[in-house]
Amino acid sequence: MITLYTWTTPNGRKISIALEEMGLAYQVTPIDLSNNAQFTPEFLAIGANNKIPAIIDHDTPDGPLSLFESGAILVYLAEKSGKFLPASGAARALTLQWLFWQMAGVGPIFGQLFYFATRAPERLPAAIARFQDEAIRLLGVMEKQLTAQAFLAGADYTIADMATYPWLAVALPALRGLAGEAMPSTPAIDRWLTTLAARPAVQTGMAIPKL
């Protein structure tokens, strides 16, 4: 059994989608970020970086294993289940490439953009423009890839798609509203979003935690 510590954020939903797709048994412990539950000593013992998601795998040969960082968790779960991450070769390298692209680019850039555009106590036009331009550039990278391939790493659905979908599902409509005429069309991304949204495991994972 795996315990998932999560909240209603794109990073948390990466892992609930993966657990559903992989058919792994798990239970959910919500960590209410609005009440700073991620800073409690109890959660710190599991997620040393004070951020969700985190997991405990209670069924390892060496005893319970705690992990934080969504990318590391996705790789671990894929290797545990033997699904959605090729074991070796170019296909594995390409999957990890696009997973790290999401981790280093899409998550941080979109997160900063919407902080400065919607939540910051003072609007800073230079910060908003910087992160909006980079978000649009990242969408261009993704659009080009998905024009040539069905999924981010190629012909097969992988953990790279699971990592990216929760961010794009929320951020793309918001970015269209923010960027206005500066926003390019994204037919390949739209096709990819529709394909993933139809998957039952994605639908279930996006509704976790149930509040």
C-alpha positions in Angstrom: 0.0 0.0 0.0 1.1 3.5 -0.8 0.1 6.6 1.1 -0.2 9.7 -1.0 0.1 13.1 0.7 -1.4 15.6 -1.6 -3.6 18.6 -2.3 -5.6 20.1 -5.1 -2.6 21.3 -7.2 -1.1 20.3 -10.5 1.9 18.8 -8.8 -0.2 16.7 -6.5 -2.4 15.5 -9.3 0.5 14.2 -11.3 0.9 11.4 -8.7 -2.8 10.6 -8.3 -3.1 10.2 -12.1 0.0 8.0 -12.2 -1.3 5.8 -9.3 -4.6 5.4 -11.1 -3.0 4.6 -14.5 -0.6 2.1 -12.9 -3.2 0.3 -10.9 -1.2 0.6 -7.6 -3.1 0.4 -4.3 -3.0 3.7 -2.5 -4.7 5.8 0.2 -4.9 9.6 0.3 -3.9 11.9 3.1 -4.9 15.5 2.2 -2.4 18.2 3.2 -4.3 21.4 3.4 -1.9 24.0 2.0 -4.4 26.8 2.9 -3.8 26.0 6.5 0.0 25.5 6.1 -0.3 21.8 6.9 2.8 21.2 4.9 4.9 22.9 7.6 3.8 20.6 10.5 6.5 18.4 12.0 4.5 15.3 11.1 4.6 16.2 7.4 8.2 17.4 7.6 9.2 13.8 8.6 7.8 12.6 5.3 8.4 15.5 2.9 11.6 17.2 4.0 11.1 20.1 1.5 7.7 21.1 3.0 5.9 20.6 -0.3 3.4 18.2 -1.7 3.3 15.6 -3.1 5.0 13.0 -1.0 4.5 9.3 -0.7 5.2 6.5 1.7 5.5 3.1 0.1 4.8 0.6 2.9 5.7 -2.5 0.8 9.4 -2.4 0.1 12.0 -5.1 1.0 13.8 -2.6 3.3 10.7 -1.3 5.0 8.6 1.9 4.4 10.1 4.3 1.9 9.3 8.1 2.0 9.7 10.1 -1.2 9.1 13.7 -2.1 9.5 15.6 -5.5 6.9 14.7 -8.0 9.4 13.8 -10.8 11.3 11.4 -8.5 8.0 9.9 -7.4 6.8 9.4 -11.0 10.0 7.6 -11.9 9.8 5.4 -8.8 6.2 4.4 -9.4 6.9 3.7 -13.1 9.7 1.4 -12.2 7.7 -0.2 -9.4 4.8 -1.0 -11.7 6.8 -1.6 -14.9 4.6 0.9 -16.8 4.8 4.2 -18.6 8.7 4.4 -18.5 10.7 2.3 -20.9 13.3 0.2 -19.1 16.2 1.3 -21.3 17.4 2.8 -24.5 16.3 5.9 -26.5 12.7 5.6 -25.5 13.6 5.8 -21.8 16.0 8.8 -22.4 13.3 10.7 -24.3 10.7 10.1 -21.6 13.0 11.4 -19.0 14.0 14.4 -21.2 10.3 15.5 -21.4 9.7 14.8 -17.7 12.6 17.0 -16.7 11.4 19.6 -19.2 8.2 19.8 -17.3 9.9 19.8 -14.0 12.4 22.5 -14.9 10.2 24.6 -17.2 6.5 24.3 -17.3 5.9 24.0 -13.6 8.1 26.8 -12.3 7.4 29.2 -15.2 3.6 28.9 -15.2 3.6 29.0 -11.4 5.6 32.2 -11.3 3.5 33.8 -14.1 0.2 33.2 -12.3 1.6 34.3 -9.0 2.8 37.7 -10.4 -0.3 38.1 -12.6 -3.0 37.2 -10.0 -1.7 36.8 -6.5 1.2 39.2 -5.9 0.3 42.1 -3.6 1.9 44.5 -6.2 1.6 44.0 -10.0 5.0 44.1 -11.6 4.6 44.4 -15.3 8.3 43.4 -16.0 7.9 40.1 -14.1 4.6 39.3 -15.7 6.0 40.0 -19.2 9.1 37.9 -18.5 7.2 34.8 -17.4 4.4 35.2 -19.9 7.0 35.3 -22.8 8.7 32.2 -21.4 5.4 30.4 -20.9 4.5 31.1 -24.6 7.9 29.9 -25.7 7.4 26.6 -23.8 4.1 26.2 -25.4 5.8 26.6 -28.8 8.2 23.8 -27.9 5.3 21.6 -26.9 3.2 22.4 -29.9 6.0 21.5 -32.3 6.6 18.2 -30.5 2.9 17.3 -30.4 2.5 18.2 -34.1 5.1 15.5 -34.9 4.2 12.9 -32.2 1.1 11.7 -30.5 2.6 12.2 -27.0 5.4 14.1 -25.6 8.1 11.4 -25.7 6.8 9.9 -29.0 4.1 7.4 -29.9 3.4 6.1 -26.4 1.8 7.7 -23.4 4.3 8.1 -20.5 4.9 9.7 -17.2 6.1 12.8 -19.1 2.5 13.3 -20.2 1.2 12.6 -16.7 3.5 15.2 -15.3 2.5 17.9 -17.9 -1.2 17.4 -18.2 -2.4 18.8 -14.8 -0.5 22.0 -15.5 -1.7 22.5 -19.0 -5.3 21.6 -18.2 -5.4 24.5 -15.8 -2.9 26.9 -17.2 -3.7 27.0 -20.9 -7.2 28.5 -20.5 -5.8 31.0 -18.0 -2.9 32.0 -20.2 -5.3 32.6 -23.1 -7.2 35.0 -21.0 -4.0 36.7 -19.8 -2.1 36.9 -23.0 -5.0 37.8 -25.3 -3.8 38.4 -28.9 -0.2 37.5 -28.0 -1.3 33.9 -27.5 -0.6 31.6 -30.4 -3.0 28.9 -31.5 -2.2 25.4 -30.2 -4.2 22.8 -32.1 -1.7 20.0 -31.3 -1.8 20.7 -27.6 -5.5 21.0 -27.7 -5.7 17.5 -29.3 -3.4 16.1 -26.7 -5.4 17.6 -23.9 -8.6 16.2 -25.2 -7.0 12.7 -25.6 -5.7 12.7 -22.0 -8.9 14.2 -20.5 -10.9 11.2 -21.9 -8.8 8.7 -20.0 -10.7 7.3 -16.9 -7.5 7.3 -14.8 -6.9 10.9 -15.6 -10.4 11.9 -14.7 -10.2 10.1 -11.4 -6.7 11.4 -10.6 -7.7 15.0 -11.3 -10.5 14.7 -8.7 -8.1 13.7 -5.9 -8.1 14.6 -3.1 -11.9 14.5 -2.7 -12.7 17.3 -0.3 
